[in-house]
Amino acid sequence: MTRTPFETDKLLQWLEEILATADGVDVDVIVVGRPHSRSSVQITLHDVPAPLGGLELRQRRND
């Protein structure tokens, strides 16, 4: 599976706005840790108002 890096600042700002203003948003967080390797985190939001609440991400620029 190919994974593409995205702008994390915009994602975290959006997540903060959703969780601060929305009533009834359910959040599931799954952390998969692998010894001697990088870990993964999966965040699933249920009942987010509007189509993803206006989230728009773009691929991170390589500087």
MDAnalysis code that builds the backbone (N, CA, C; Angstrom):
import MDAnalysis as mda
import numpy as np

u = mda.Universe.empty(189, n_residues=63, atom_resindex=np.repeat(np.arange(63), 3), trajectory=True)
u.add_TopologyAttr("name", ["N", "CA", "C"] * 63)
u.add_TopologyAttr("resid", np.arange(1, 64))
u.add_TopologyAttr("resname", ["MET", "THR", "ARG", "THR", "PRO", "PHE", "GLU", "THR", "ASP", "LYS", "LEU", "LEU", "GLN", "TRP", "LEU", "GLU", "GLU", "ILE", "LEU", "ALA", "THR", "ALA", "ASP", "GLY", "VAL", "ASP", "VAL", "ASP", "VAL", "ILE", "VAL", "VAL", "GLY", "ARG", "PRO", "HIS", "SER", "ARG", "SER", "SER", "VAL", "GLN", "ILE", "THR", "LEU", "HIS", "ASP", "VAL", "PRO", "ALA", "PRO", "LEU", "GLY", "GLY", "LEU", "GLU", "LEU", "ARG", "GLN", "ARG", "ARG", "ASN", "ASP"])
u.atoms.positions = np.array([
    [0.848, -1.180, 0.000],
    [0.000, 0.000, 0.000],
    [0.890, 1.238, 0.000],
    [0.606, 2.172, -0.887],
    [1.362, 3.421, -0.954],
    [0.763, 4.425, 0.021],
    [1.606, 5.060, 0.792],
    [1.149, 6.071, 1.743],
    [1.737, 7.412, 1.332],
    [0.903, 8.433, 1.314],
    [1.324, 9.761, 0.900],
    [1.278, 10.706, 2.092],
    [2.374, 11.424, 2.377],
    [2.358, 12.372, 3.500],
    [1.479, 13.588, 3.195],
    [0.734, 14.046, 4.185],
    [-0.121, 15.217, 4.026],
    [0.234, 16.246, 5.087],
    [-0.288, 17.424, 4.935],
    [-0.008, 18.510, 5.862],
    [-0.632, 18.208, 7.220],
    [0.193, 17.878, 8.189],
    [-0.319, 17.481, 9.497],
    [-0.897, 18.660, 10.259],
    [-0.353, 19.856, 10.082],
    [-0.883, 21.017, 10.805],
    [-2.352, 21.242, 10.492],
    [-2.707, 21.158, 9.219],
    [-4.090, 21.393, 8.810],
    [-5.007, 20.296, 9.350],
    [-4.540, 19.054, 9.328],
    [-5.327, 17.950, 9.853],
    [-5.568, 18.118, 11.346],
    [-4.545, 18.444, 12.106],
    [-4.694, 18.599, 13.553],
    [-5.568, 19.796, 13.908],
    [-5.469, 20.873, 13.153],
    [-6.327, 22.039, 13.383],
    [-7.792, 21.675, 13.138],
    [-8.061, 20.950, 12.044],
    [-9.416, 20.525, 11.733],
    [-9.955, 19.604, 12.811],
    [-9.141, 18.657, 13.263],
    [-9.561, 17.718, 14.291],
    [-9.898, 18.455, 15.585],
    [-9.089, 19.429, 15.950],
    [-9.367, 20.225, 17.149],
    [-10.696, 20.966, 17.021],
    [-10.963, 21.558, 15.856],
    [-12.219, 22.287, 15.639],
    [-13.420, 21.350, 15.729],
    [-13.320, 20.182, 15.122],
    [-14.423, 19.217, 15.152],
    [-14.717, 18.783, 16.578],
    [-13.677, 18.436, 17.320],
    [-13.883, 17.927, 18.672],
    [-14.305, 19.023, 19.644],
    [-13.923, 20.262, 19.400],
    [-14.286, 21.361, 20.293],
    [-15.715, 21.847, 20.076],
    [-16.229, 21.722, 18.857],
    [-17.531, 22.328, 18.550],
    [-18.662, 21.335, 18.310],
    [-18.348, 20.094, 18.029],
    [-19.397, 19.143, 17.651],
    [-19.867, 18.339, 18.856],
    [-21.178, 18.269, 19.001],
    [-21.759, 17.391, 20.009],
    [-22.022, 16.030, 19.369],
    [-21.697, 14.986, 20.089],
    [-22.033, 13.655, 19.627],
    [-21.062, 13.031, 18.646],
    [-19.873, 13.600, 18.471],
    [-18.882, 12.963, 17.611],
    [-18.200, 11.875, 18.432],
    [-18.232, 10.675, 17.896],
    [-17.601, 9.528, 18.536],
    [-16.186, 9.380, 17.986],
    [-15.206, 9.156, 18.838],
    [-13.821, 9.034, 18.403],
    [-13.270, 7.679, 18.836],
    [-12.751, 6.936, 17.885],
    [-12.043, 5.689, 18.167],
    [-10.580, 5.903, 17.798],
    [-9.674, 5.564, 18.706],
    [-8.244, 5.683, 18.436],
    [-7.623, 4.302, 18.631],
    [-6.933, 3.846, 17.611],
    [-6.245, 2.558, 17.669],
    [-4.758, 2.810, 17.439],
    [-3.929, 2.375, 18.373],
    [-2.481, 2.514, 18.246],
    [-1.896, 1.124, 18.059],
    [-1.152, 0.956, 16.981],
    [-0.500, -0.316, 16.702],
    [0.990, -0.112, 16.866],
    [1.542, -0.674, 17.927],
    [2.969, -0.549, 18.187],
    [3.695, -1.800, 17.736],
    [4.812, -1.590, 17.093],
    [5.627, -2.718, 16.645],
    [7.014, -2.565, 17.263],
    [7.480, -3.574, 17.971],
    [8.813, -3.499, 18.571],
    [9.881, -3.226, 17.506],
    [10.775, -2.321, 17.813],
    [11.898, -1.984, 16.931],
    [11.442, -1.426, 15.586],
    [10.290, -0.782, 15.562],
    [9.769, -0.225, 14.322],
    [8.901, 0.977, 14.645],
    [8.435, 1.650, 13.640],
    [7.531, 2.789, 13.833],
    [6.131, 2.278, 14.109],
    [5.373, 3.041, 14.872],
    [4.005, 2.667, 15.214],
    [3.017, 3.362, 14.285],
    [1.789, 2.878, 14.298],
    [0.710, 3.471, 13.513],
    [-0.419, 3.878, 14.439],
    [-1.121, 4.954, 14.071],
    [-2.298, 5.401, 14.806],
    [-3.425, 5.564, 13.799],
    [-4.565, 4.968, 14.120],
    [-5.759, 5.121, 13.287],
    [-6.800, 5.853, 14.111],
    [-7.295, 6.973, 13.585],
    [-8.324, 7.755, 14.268],
    [-9.585, 7.686, 13.407],
    [-10.671, 7.195, 13.995],
    [-11.942, 7.100, 13.284],
    [-12.954, 7.988, 13.991],
    [-13.567, 8.901, 13.243],
    [-14.601, 9.792, 13.775],
    [-15.951, 9.343, 13.231],
    [-16.935, 9.236, 14.116],
    [-18.294, 8.863, 13.727],
    [-19.215, 10.053, 13.980],
    [-20.175, 10.248, 13.115],
    [-21.183, 11.310, 13.245],
    [-20.587, 12.709, 13.144],
    [-19.655, 12.891, 12.223],
    [-19.071, 14.211, 11.974],
    [-20.091, 15.034, 11.194],
    [-20.367, 16.279, 11.646],
    [-21.342, 17.102, 10.933],
    [-20.833, 17.516, 9.554],
    [-21.706, 17.496, 8.580],
    [-21.406, 17.885, 7.198],
    [-20.448, 16.889, 6.556],
    [-20.249, 17.000, 5.264],
    [-19.312, 16.076, 4.617],
    [-17.884, 16.345, 5.078],
    [-17.446, 15.612, 6.056],
    [-16.132, 15.752, 6.680],
    [-15.881, 17.146, 7.240],
    [-16.912, 17.880, 7.494],
    [-16.773, 19.172, 8.153],
    [-15.848, 20.142, 7.449],
    [-15.689, 20.022, 6.132],
    [-14.884, 20.968, 5.379],
    [-13.402, 20.652, 5.340],
    [-13.007, 19.449, 5.698],
    [-11.595, 19.096, 5.668],
    [-11.098, 18.999, 4.236],
    [-10.015, 19.682, 3.960],
    [-9.341, 19.568, 2.680],
    [-7.855, 19.457, 2.960],
    [-7.251, 18.391, 2.488],
    [-5.823, 18.185, 2.680],
    [-5.132, 18.200, 1.335],
    [-3.914, 18.632, 1.345],
    [-3.119, 18.548, 0.121],
    [-1.790, 17.903, 0.467],
    [-1.172, 17.353, -0.535],
    [0.086, 16.655, -0.309],
    [1.145, 17.642, 0.176],
    [1.948, 17.196, 1.144],
    [2.995, 18.029, 1.711],
    [4.065, 18.295, 0.659],
    [4.526, 19.541, 0.624],
    [5.599, 19.898, -0.305],
    [6.926, 19.402, 0.234],
    [7.773, 18.933, -0.651],
    [9.124, 18.546, -0.248],
    [10.006, 19.771, -0.309],
    [10.474, 20.224, 0.848],
    [11.323, 21.425, 0.884],
    [12.783, 21.059, 0.845],
])
